[in-house]
Amino acid sequence: MPSAFTNSFIKYIVNSRLHLLLGPNFAVLSVTGRKSGRTISFPVNTFRQDDAFNVITLRKRTWWRNLQSEPRALLRIGGRAFGVSAEIVESQDAVSEFLKQYFTANPDLAKYLEVRLDNAKRPVPEDVEKAAVGRLVVRLRPI
C-alpha cells in the first residue's frame, strides 16, 4: 500500500499540468466518507473500457466501501474532472472475466498480478482465476 507521501505526490501530479508524466491511466478519485461525510481523495490506476473507467482493488482495502453508500464521486484524469457513478463488481466470475479482458488488452501488466501469458500472449485462465481471489472491480461511469 502506498505511503501518504506517495499518494500526496501522485495527487499533486494528476491535478497539475504535469499529469501527462504519469500516463493516461492515473487518476484522482474523490469520494464522500461513509462515516465522516468528508471528501476523501486518493490516486487510482484506471483501465478504460467502453464508457467506464475501471479500477482493480483488493477487497481488504476500505476506500471502495464509501461508494456502496454514496456511489457518486469525482474522477480527475487527463487534466479533466468528471462526475462519476460507481458500480462495485464483486462476483468472482465477473472479476475473473474483467481481468481476462484487462490482461488481453494489457499483457505487459499481467506480471504484476502474477498472471502468466501463453505463447499467443493471452492470460493463462488458471492464473486469472487465482488473481481474482480477494479482488474486485470498481466501474466508474461518467454522469
N, C-alpha and C positions, 0 to 999 in steps of 0.2 A: 504494500500500500504506500503510495507516495506521501512524502512528508508535507507538512503545512507550508513550508517554504517553497517546495517544488510546485504545489498546487497554486500558490500565490503567484509565482513566477509565470507559470503557464497561463493563468487567468489574465495576467498583465499583457502578455504577448498576444493572446487571442483577441483581447479588447483593444489592441493598438493597431497601427498601420503595419506592424511587423508580423501580423498573423500569417502571412504567406510563408514565413520561415518554418512554421510547424507543419505545413502541408494543408491540404483541403479537408482533412477529416477531423482535425482537432476543433473542439467547440467548448463553450462555457454554458452550462445548464443552470438556470436559476429556478428553484422550486420553493414552495411555501412549506415551512416546517410543520409537520402534523401535530406536534405538541406545543412548540413555541409560537407558531404563527409568523415567525420571522422569515425573511427571504434568505435562502442559503444558496450560494453559488459555488460551483466546482467544475474543473475541466473534465471532459469526457472525450473519448475517441469514437467517432461515428462511422457508420457504413451506410451510404445512400442506396436505397433500393426502392424503385418505383417512386411513390410520393412520400416516403418516410425516411427519417434519419434513425438508424438503429444503433443501440448501444448494448454490447455484451458485458454483463457484470456477474460477479459472484453473488449467490443468494445471501451469503453471510454479511455482505455489505448492507448498510442500512439506508443509504440515500434514496433508493428506489421506492422504499415504503411510503415516503412522503407523497408519491404520485398515486398511491392507492386511494388516499382520502381526498386529494386535490389533483386531478390529472392534468390541469392546465399549468404550463410552465413557459419560460422564456429560453430560447436557444440562440446563442450568438455564435455564428460560424461564417467564415469567409468575409468578414467585415460587415455582415448584416445581422439583424436581430429578427427572430420570428416568434410569434406566439405559437405554441405547440400544444397538442393534446396527446397524452401518453396512454399507451396500452401496454400492460405488463404481460409478456408471454412466458408462462411458467411451465407449461406441459413439456415433459422430457422429449416427446416425439417432435413437437413443434420447434424446440430449441435445437435438436439434432438436425432437423431439416434446414433451419436457418444457417447453422454452422456449415453444413454441406455446401449451401449456395455461397456463403461468405468465402470459404476456402477455395471453392472452384473459381470464384472471381478474383481472389487474392491468394494464390498458392504460396507466395513468399511469407505470408503471415501464419501459416499453419504450424510452423515450428514453435511459435510462442505458446501454443496450447498443446504441444506435443502430439500433433496430428501429422502422421506420415503421409506422403504422396505416393501414388503408384507410378508406373512408368509413363503414363499419359498425363502426369501432373494433376491427377484427381485425388481428393482426400480419401484415405482408407476408411471405409464405413465404421469398422470397429473402433478406430481411434476417435472418430467424430462422436460416436455414442458415448465413449468414455469422457471426452472433453465436455459434453453437455451436462454431465452429472455435476450438480452443485452450481449450475449457471442458469441465467435467464436472460431474456432479451427485452429491452425497453424500446418500443416503437414510438417514435415522436413524429406526429403528422402536423404540418403547419395548419393553422386555423385562420 
